[in-house]
Amino acid sequence: MKNYNIALIPGDGIGPEVVAEGVKVLKMIEEMDSRLSFSFNEFNWGCENYIETGKMMPDDGIEQLKGYDAIYLGAVGYPGVPDHISLRELLIKIRRSFDQYVNLRPVTLLNNSLTPLKGKSEKDIDFLVIRENSEGEYSGAGEWLFKGKPEEVVLQTGVFTRKGTERIIRYAFAEARKMKKTLTSVSKANALNYSMVFWDEVFEEVGKEYPDVTTYSYLVDAASLYFVTQPERFEIVVTSNLFGDILTDIGAGITGGMGLATGANINPERTFPSMFEPVHGSAPDIAGKGIANPIAAIWSISQMMDFLGYPDWCTRILTTIKTIVTEKDVLTPDMGGNSSTQQVGDRVIELLKNPSTGFQQIGDE
């Protein structure tokens, strides 16, 4: 039996509520599958910690997380703490310190009723966005000169290295080949005459090594339009940090909202832990009310299981989520239901354990 050490960072707002439901799923998997077990350690880092100590995480926080097999993050952000502080001093710090340079965001419609797009169905909206996650527009490079004076100047510099650009594009090509999917690059070379011209050139260069992969390339404004009008164009998308951030929120919008949005921050070489998170934010306005949607957090557990080497559980969890949104009997208010966070989590467990679903106990055969 393999034991996996999971670092829990519930974070702010609704984070602890949805993480609790994800942990419940992991504990259920442990009960049903003799191949694996989990150990958990919770880190109470986030905005509350910042208010008390002036730090989102301790100085040795990265060192504390190093030995874990995976990190499960709930949410970051709370009123009174500037967003650039809460984001950069926890989430982005972890991503960069652990070289989690691949961000995986599925854009998958689980039920036709969830999309606001007229005439679009599950077969039309089913693709994966692979976002560069370590540099680009979020590198933090720049300067603020003459602050508060008439000649004030702000410089925000995108950093695109050969290593960083090539490895994310190569990762995307490898996934497209493995999954037998088309690959679309999204950039903005007509306006960003250094970074995006470089991106396009690297995409074309790496593509020569993958002649079997059909490729497309769109400017980000056109891609945004097609996400909404013709999402069936896309199978796998690769793009930069900023464009990926924006496009995947559009992706969430066309598949049912941020309550269903999940993301994996991957270190493919596994030299550091990878991190899994719902990406709906901390939603402080509903924190503590027990009505937060846990589906994205549970979906991120599906991604975690896939990364750890259990694609069967990845599929089972996703199938269960699809059943829940199709049944419509147990949903939180954001999806038109009146169930609680815990009730949705309990329904996930019930379906996963129900022999009629075909999800028998495994690991003993």
C-alpha positions as CSV (number, residue, x, y, z in Angstrom):
1,M,0.0,0.0,0.0
2,K,1.2,3.4,-0.9
3,N,0.7,6.3,1.6
4,Y,0.4,9.8,0.2
5,N,1.1,12.8,2.4
6,I,-1.2,15.7,1.6
7,A,-0.7,19.2,2.7
8,L,-4.0,21.0,3.3
9,I,-4.1,24.8,3.0
10,P,-7.9,25.6,3.4
11,G,-7.1,29.3,3.2
12,D,-9.8,32.0,3.4
13,G,-13.5,32.5,3.0
14,I,-15.3,29.4,1.8
15,G,-11.9,27.6,1.4
16,P,-12.2,25.5,4.6
17,E,-15.8,24.6,3.8
18,V,-15.0,23.2,0.3
19,V,-11.7,21.6,1.3
20,A,-13.5,19.6,4.0
21,E,-15.7,18.0,1.3
22,G,-12.7,17.2,-0.8
23,V,-10.9,15.6,2.1
24,K,-14.1,13.6,2.8
25,V,-13.8,12.1,-0.7
26,L,-10.1,11.2,-0.2
27,K,-10.9,9.4,3.1
28,M,-13.7,7.5,1.3
29,I,-11.2,6.5,-1.5
30,E,-8.9,5.3,1.3
31,E,-11.6,3.1,2.7
32,M,-12.6,1.6,-0.7
33,D,-9.1,1.1,-2.2
34,S,-6.5,-1.1,-0.6
35,R,-3.8,0.2,-2.9
36,L,-3.4,3.5,-1.1
37,S,-3.9,5.6,2.0
38,F,-3.6,9.3,2.9
39,S,-2.0,11.3,5.7
40,F,-3.1,15.0,6.1
41,N,-1.4,18.0,7.7
42,E,-3.3,21.3,7.8
43,F,-1.6,24.6,7.5
44,N,-3.7,27.6,8.6
45,W,-2.1,30.1,6.3
46,G,-3.8,32.9,4.5
47,C,-5.2,36.3,5.0
48,E,-6.1,35.8,8.6
49,N,-2.5,34.8,9.3
50,Y,-1.4,37.9,7.4
51,I,-3.6,40.2,9.5
52,E,-2.1,38.6,12.7
53,T,1.5,38.3,11.6
54,G,2.0,40.4,8.5
55,K,2.8,37.3,6.5
56,M,0.6,35.0,4.3
57,M,2.8,32.1,5.2
58,P,5.8,31.7,7.5
59,D,9.3,32.4,6.3
60,D,10.0,28.7,6.2
61,G,6.6,27.8,4.7
62,I,8.1,26.5,1.4
63,E,10.5,24.3,3.3
64,Q,7.6,22.9,5.4
65,L,5.7,21.9,2.2
66,K,8.6,20.4,0.3
67,G,8.2,16.8,1.5
68,Y,4.5,16.4,0.6
69,D,3.2,14.4,-2.3
70,A,0.5,17.0,-3.1
71,I,-0.9,20.3,-1.8
72,Y,-4.7,20.9,-1.6
73,L,-5.5,24.6,-1.5
74,G,-9.0,26.0,-0.8
75,A,-9.0,29.7,-1.6
76,V,-7.0,32.9,-1.0
77,G,-8.3,36.4,-0.5
78,Y,-10.2,38.4,2.0
79,P,-11.4,42.0,2.4
80,G,-8.7,44.2,4.0
81,V,-5.8,42.3,2.5
82,P,-4.8,43.7,-1.0
83,D,-5.2,41.1,-3.7
84,H,-1.6,41.4,-4.9
85,I,-0.5,40.5,-1.4
86,S,-2.7,37.5,-0.9
87,L,-2.0,36.1,-4.3
88,R,1.7,36.7,-4.6
89,E,2.7,35.8,-1.1
90,L,1.0,32.4,-1.0
91,L,-0.4,31.0,-4.2
92,I,2.1,32.4,-6.7
93,K,5.0,31.9,-4.2
94,I,4.1,28.2,-4.0
95,R,3.7,27.9,-7.8
96,R,7.1,29.5,-8.5
97,S,9.1,27.9,-5.6
98,F,7.9,24.4,-6.6
99,D,8.3,25.1,-10.4
100,Q,4.6,24.2,-11.0
101,Y,4.9,25.6,-14.5
102,V,1.9,23.7,-15.9
103,N,-1.6,24.9,-15.1
104,L,-4.3,22.5,-16.2
105,R,-7.8,23.9,-16.5
106,P,-10.5,21.6,-18.0
107,V,-13.3,23.4,-19.9
108,T,-15.9,20.6,-19.9
109,L,-19.6,20.9,-20.0
110,L,-21.1,18.3,-17.7
111,N,-24.7,18.9,-18.7
112,N,-26.3,20.8,-21.6
113,S,-28.5,22.8,-19.2
114,L,-25.5,24.4,-17.6
115,T,-24.2,26.5,-20.5
116,P,-25.6,29.9,-21.4
117,L,-24.6,29.3,-25.0
118,K,-27.6,28.7,-27.3
119,G,-27.4,25.5,-29.2
120,K,-24.2,24.2,-27.7
121,S,-24.0,20.8,-26.0
122,E,-21.5,18.6,-24.1
123,K,-19.9,17.5,-27.4
124,D,-19.2,21.1,-28.3
125,I,-17.6,22.2,-25.1
126,D,-14.9,19.7,-24.0
127,F,-11.4,20.9,-24.1
128,L,-8.3,21.4,-21.9
129,V,-6.4,24.7,-21.4
130,I,-2.7,24.3,-20.6
131,R,-1.5,27.6,-19.2
132,E,2.1,28.6,-18.6
133,N,2.2,29.1,-14.8
134,S,5.6,30.3,-13.7
135,E,6.6,33.4,-15.6
136,G,5.3,35.6,-18.5
137,E,3.1,38.5,-17.5
138,Y,3.0,37.3,-13.8
139,S,6.7,37.3,-13.4
140,G,6.5,40.3,-11.0
141,A,9.2,42.2,-12.9
142,G,8.9,46.0,-13.2
143,E,9.3,49.3,-11.4
144,W,7.2,52.1,-9.9
145,L,9.0,55.4,-10.4
146,F,8.3,58.9,-9.0
147,K,5.3,57.5,-7.1
148,G,2.7,60.2,-6.3
149,K,4.4,62.8,-8.5
150,P,3.2,64.2,-11.9
151,E,5.9,62.3,-13.7
152,E,4.9,59.0,-12.1
153,V,5.8,56.0,-14.3
154,V,4.8,52.3,-13.8
155,L,6.6,49.5,-15.7
156,Q,5.2,46.0,-15.7
157,T,7.5,43.6,-17.6
158,G,6.5,40.2,-19.0
159,V,9.4,37.7,-18.8
160,F,9.4,35.0,-21.4
161,T,12.5,32.7,-21.2
162,R,13.5,30.2,-23.8
163,K,13.3,27.5,-21.1
164,G,9.9,28.5,-19.8
165,T,8.2,29.0,-23.1
166,E,9.6,25.9,-24.8
167,R,8.8,23.6,-21.9
168,I,5.1,24.5,-21.6
169,I,4.7,24.3,-25.4
170,R,6.5,21.0,-25.5
171,Y,4.3,19.7,-22.7
172,A,1.2,20.7,-24.6
173,F,2.4,19.0,-27.8
174,A,3.1,15.8,-25.9
175,E,-0.4,15.9,-24.4
176,A,-2.0,16.5,-27.8
177,R,0.0,13.6,-29.3
178,K,-0.9,11.3,-26.4
179,M,-4.6,12.2,-26.4
180,K,-4.8,12.4,-30.2
181,K,-6.1,15.9,-30.0
182,T,-5.6,19.1,-32.0
183,L,-3.5,21.8,-30.3
184,T,-4.3,25.6,-30.5
185,S,-1.8,28.3,-29.5
186,V,-3.2,31.6,-28.3
187,S,-1.0,34.7,-28.4
188,K,-1.0,38.4,-29.4
189,A,2.0,38.8,-31.7
190,N,0.4,41.7,-33.7
191,A,0.6,44.0,-30.6
192,L,3.2,42.4,-28.3
193,N,6.1,42.5,-30.8
194,Y,8.7,40.8,-28.6
195,S,7.1,38.3,-26.2
196,M,4.3,37.0,-28.4
197,V,6.4,37.0,-31.6
198,F,8.9,34.9,-29.6
199,W,6.0,32.6,-28.3
200,D,4.8,32.0,-31.9
201,E,8.2,31.2,-33.2
202,V,8.8,28.7,-30.4
203,F,5.4,27.1,-31.0
204,E,6.3,26.7,-34.7
205,E,9.7,25.4,-33.9
206,V,8.6,22.8,-31.4
207,G,5.7,21.8,-33.7
208,K,8.2,20.5,-36.3
209,E,9.0,17.7,-33.8
210,Y,5.3,16.7,-33.7
211,P,4.2,16.5,-37.4
212,D,1.3,14.2,-36.4
213,V,-0.3,16.9,-34.2
214,T,-2.7,19.3,-36.1
215,T,-2.2,22.8,-34.9
216,Y,-4.0,26.2,-35.0
217,S,-2.9,29.6,-33.8
218,Y,-5.2,32.5,-32.8
219,L,-4.8,35.9,-31.4
220,V,-6.2,36.1,-27.9
221,D,-9.1,38.4,-28.9
222,A,-10.2,36.0,-31.6
223,A,-9.8,33.1,-29.3
224,S,-12.0,34.8,-26.7
225,L,-14.7,35.3,-29.3
226,Y,-14.5,31.6,-30.4
227,F,-14.6,30.4,-26.8
228,V,-18.1,31.8,-26.7
229,T,-19.3,31.4,-30.3
230,Q,-17.5,28.3,-31.5
231,P,-16.0,26.4,-28.5
232,E,-16.1,23.2,-30.6
233,R,-13.0,24.5,-32.4
234,F,-10.8,23.7,-29.4
235,E,-9.4,20.4,-28.0
236,I,-6.2,21.4,-26.3
237,V,-5.2,25.0,-25.9
238,V,-1.7,26.3,-24.8
239,T,-1.2,29.9,-23.9
240,S,0.7,32.3,-21.6
241,N,0.1,33.0,-17.9
242,L,-2.2,36.1,-18.3
243,F,-4.1,35.0,-21.3
244,G,-4.7,31.6,-19.7
245,D,-6.0,33.2,-16.6
246,I,-8.5,35.2,-18.5
247,L,-9.5,32.6,-21.1
248,T,-10.2,29.9,-18.5
249,D,-12.6,32.2,-16.6
250,I,-14.5,32.5,-19.9
251,G,-14.3,28.7,-20.0
252,A,-15.9,28.6,-16.6
253,G,-18.6,30.9,-17.7
254,I,-19.6,28.7,-20.7
255,T,-19.7,25.5,-18.6
256,G,-21.8,26.6,-15.6
257,G,-19.9,29.2,-13.6
258,M,-16.9,29.5,-11.2
259,G,-18.4,27.0,-8.8
260,L,-17.4,24.3,-11.3
261,A,-13.9,25.7,-12.1
262,T,-10.9,23.6,-11.1
263,G,-7.2,23.8,-11.7
264,A,-4.1,21.8,-11.2
265,N,-0.6,23.4,-10.7
266,I,1.8,20.7,-11.9
267,N,5.5,20.1,-11.6
268,P,5.8,17.4,-14.3
269,E,9.2,16.3,-13.2
270,R,7.8,15.6,-9.7
271,T,10.9,17.1,-8.0
272,F,8.5,19.2,-6.0
273,P,4.8,18.7,-4.9
274,S,2.0,19.7,-7.2
275,M,-0.9,21.7,-6.0
276,F,-4.7,21.3,-6.7
277,E,-7.3,23.9,-6.1
278,P,-10.8,25.1,-7.0
279,V,-10.3,28.4,-8.6
280,H,-13.6,30.1,-7.7
281,G,-12.0,32.4,-5.1
282,S,-12.8,32.9,-1.4
283,A,-16.3,34.3,-1.8
284,P,-16.3,36.1,1.6
285,D,-19.9,37.2,1.1
286,I,-21.1,33.6,1.6
287,A,-18.4,32.3,3.9
288,G,-19.7,30.4,6.9
289,K,-23.2,30.1,5.5
290,G,-22.8,26.5,4.4
291,I,-24.0,27.1,0.9
292,A,-20.6,27.2,-1.0
293,N,-20.5,24.9,-4.0
294,P,-17.9,22.1,-3.3
295,I,-18.0,20.6,-6.8
296,A,-14.9,22.5,-8.1
297,A,-13.0,21.4,-5.0
298,I,-14.1,17.8,-5.5
299,W,-13.2,18.0,-9.2
300,S,-9.7,19.1,-8.2
301,I,-9.5,15.9,-6.2
302,S,-10.2,14.1,-9.4
303,Q,-7.2,15.9,-11.0
304,M,-5.1,15.0,-8.0
305,M,-5.9,11.3,-8.3
306,D,-5.0,11.3,-12.0
307,F,-1.7,13.0,-11.2
308,L,-0.9,10.4,-8.4
309,G,-1.5,7.6,-10.9
310,Y,-5.1,6.5,-10.3
311,P,-7.0,7.5,-13.5
312,D,-9.8,5.1,-12.5
313,W,-10.6,7.3,-9.5
314,C,-10.2,10.4,-11.6
315,T,-12.9,9.1,-14.0
316,R,-15.2,7.9,-11.2
317,I,-15.2,11.2,-9.4
318,L,-15.9,13.1,-12.6
319,T,-18.7,10.7,-13.6
320,T,-20.2,11.2,-10.1
321,I,-20.1,15.0,-10.4
322,K,-21.8,14.7,-13.8
323,T,-24.5,12.5,-12.3
324,I,-25.1,15.1,-9.5
325,V,-25.5,18.1,-11.9
326,T,-27.7,15.9,-14.2
327,E,-30.0,14.8,-11.3
328,K,-30.3,18.4,-10.0
329,D,-31.7,17.0,-6.7
330,V,-28.7,18.0,-4.6
331,L,-27.2,21.3,-5.7
332,T,-26.2,24.5,-3.9
333,P,-28.0,27.8,-4.5
334,D,-25.6,29.0,-7.1
335,M,-26.7,26.2,-9.4
336,G,-30.4,26.6,-8.6
337,G,-30.7,24.2,-5.7
338,N,-31.3,24.6,-2.0
339,S,-28.8,22.0,-0.6
340,S,-25.8,22.8,1.6
341,T,-22.2,22.3,0.9
342,Q,-22.1,19.3,3.1
343,Q,-25.2,17.7,1.5
344,V,-23.6,17.9,-1.9
345,G,-20.4,16.3,-0.5
346,D,-22.5,13.6,1.1
347,R,-24.2,12.9,-2.2
348,V,-20.8,12.5,-3.9
349,I,-19.8,9.9,-1.3
350,E,-23.2,8.1,-1.6
351,L,-22.9,7.8,-5.3
352,L,-19.2,6.7,-5.2
353,K,-20.1,4.0,-2.6
354,N,-23.3,2.8,-4.3
355,P,-22.7,-0.6,-6.0
356,S,-25.3,0.2,-8.6
357,T,-22.9,2.7,-10.1
358,G,-20.4,0.0,-10.8
359,F,-17.9,1.6,-8.5
360,Q,-17.0,-1.6,-6.5
361,Q,-14.3,-1.8,-3.9
362,I,-11.0,-2.1,-5.7
363,G,-7.5,-3.2,-4.9
364,D,-8.2,-6.7,-3.6
365,E,-8.8,-8.5,-6.8
